[in-house]
């Protein structure tokens, strides 16, 4: 295998871990918000709720920021897409169809590649990758600015626009779908989302009192 292609595959594994954590965090945060909205008894002012919202925003915008930065010492989705756009011939039909060799799906390898990159294309289109990179940067712009000017450090420049929660969520969703597309391109594996199916009841902790009734608060 070409050394650059092998590097891309290693990078994709790293990127998967990063994006999956963002996807899971988004799911957990909004699931807790749903619990609060459905229970009037806990719809009260609380510093804990403020902390939870601040944590979600800070953690997530920094995670998004990591994926849009292009630095010679870092691994990011933006850097991966930049490299692919400059060497598109490596993500080729020949490579992709080789992933089907010996499987029962081998007769459909060319058809699947056509659907992925375009009918008859010998490799992924550089223009398509550049468009995806541009869409990623556009989607992440306000989140990246917040991370740069308020989370990573306090910039004296004012924010041009504070992102809304839904903009952050859209950015995470875009990263999720983009990863699934490149998982298909690199491994011929179809996936709709990086959100896992829980094998246990993570909400169980909310069904019991956290502080026993006979325990005095230390605060």
N, C-alpha and C positions, 0 to 999 in steps of 0.2 A: 504494500500500500504506500502511496505517496506520503512523504513525511508531513507535509502541510495538511493534507486531508486527515491524517491520523491526529494531528494537533487539534484540528477543528472538532473532531469527535471527542477528544478529552475536554476541550473547552465546553462543549455542549453539556457534558455531564456536570460540570461545575455550575453552569448557568441553570441547569434543571434544579439543583438543590436550592439556589438562591431564589428562583421564581416560585418554586413550590412553597417555600416558607412564607412568601408574600401572599400567595393564594390562600393558604391555611389561615394566616393571620386575618385576612379580610373576612373569611367565613366565620371565624370565632368572634371577631368584633361585632359583626352585624347580627350574629345569632344572639349575643348577649343583649344588644339593643332591642331585639325582638322580644326577649324575655321581659325586659323593663317595660316596653310598650304594652304588654299584655297583662301586667300586674300593677294595678293602681297603688297597691300598698308600698311599692318601692319606687314610685315616681316622685322622688323628693330630691331636693338639692343635696349634692354630695361631692366632696372633694375626690372621692374614689372614682366617680364617673368622669370628672375632669381629668384625672390621672389616666384613666383608661383611654379616653379620646386623644389626649396628648401623646400617650405611648404609641397608639396605632398610627397616628400621623407621622411622628418623628421616625419610628422604625420603618414605616413603609416608604416615605419619601426618600430616605437614605438608601433603601433597597432599590428603588427606582433609579436614583442617581447613579448607583454603581453600574446599572445596565446601560446607561447612555453615555458614560464617559469613555473616551478613547485615549488610553495611556499605554505607553510601551511596556509598563510593568504590571498591567492589570488585565484581567479577563472580564469581558463584558459582552453583552449581546451586540452593542454598537460596534465594538471592535471586530467581533466575529463577522458581522454583516459587511463591514468595510473590507475585510480581507477576502470574503467570498466574492464581493462585487469586483475586486481587482484580479481574481483568479477563478472566474466562473466555470472554466472548462474542467476543473477538478471535480465538481459536483455534476457528473456526466450521466448520460443514459447508460453507458457501458458499466459504470460503477453501480448505478441503481439496479439495473437488471441482474447484476451478479448477486445481489442480495436474495434473489428469488431462486437461484440455481438449486436444483434438486428438490424443491418444494412442490406441493400440489398446486400452488398459485403461480408457478413459473410461466404458464401460457399468457398470463395477464400482466406481466411485468411492464411491457411496453405501453399497454393501455393505461396503466396506473401512472407511469412517468408522463405520458401525454397530459393526463388530468392535472398533474402536479406543476408542470412547467410550460406546457403548450404542445400541440400536436406536431410531431416530427422534429422537435428541438433536440439538438445533440447534447445540450447541457442547460443548466439553469441560466436564465437571462440576467445579465448584469444589471440591466435597466430595472427589472423587477425587484432585485435585491436593493438597489439604490432607493427605489420608491418605498420599500418596506422600512428602510433605515430612516428615510425622511419622515414617514408616518410615525415611527417610534419617537423620534425627536420632537415632532409637533405635539404628540399626545402627552409627552412627559415634560414639556417645556416649563409649565407653571410649577410642577412638583420639583423639578430640578432647581429652579430658582429659589424656592422655599428652602430646600436642603442646603443650597450654597450660601444663602444670605441670612438664614435664621437658625438652622439646625446644626450644620457643621461648625459654624462660627457666626458671630454677630457682625453683620456688615453694616457700615454706616449708611449705605445707600438704601432708600426706601424700596419696598416691594412694589413692582409694577401691578401685580394682581395676585391676590391670595387664592390658591386653588380651593375649590369646594370638595367635600367628601366624594361626591359622585365623579369628579374629575380624577381623583386619585384611584378610585375603584375602576374607572374605565382604563386607566393606564395599566393597572395590574391585569385586567382582563385581556388587554391587547398583548401584553407580554406572554400571558398564558397561551393564547391562540397562536402567537408567533412561534413559541417553543414547539407546540404540537405540529405545526407545519414543518419545522426543520427536523423534528424527530422522524417524521415521515420521509423527508428527503435523505437523511443520513442513515436511517435504520430500516426503512420500509415498514414502520410500525405506526398504526393508526391509534390516535388518542384524542379525545375531545377536550380534556382538561387535566391539569396536574392536581386537582383537588382529589385527595384519596377518599376511599370509602372506609369509615371508621369501623374497626373491629371490636370496639368497646363503647360504652355509653359515657362520652366525655362530659355530658351534662349532669351526671350523677352527683357531682359535688354541690350542685345548686339545689338539690332536693333535701339537704340536711342543714340544720343551723351550723354556722361556722363557729359561733361563740356559744358554748354551753350556757344555759340560763343561770346557773349558780356561779359562773365565773365573772369576777369584776373586771371592768375595763382597766387597762394599764395607762390609758391616756386621759 
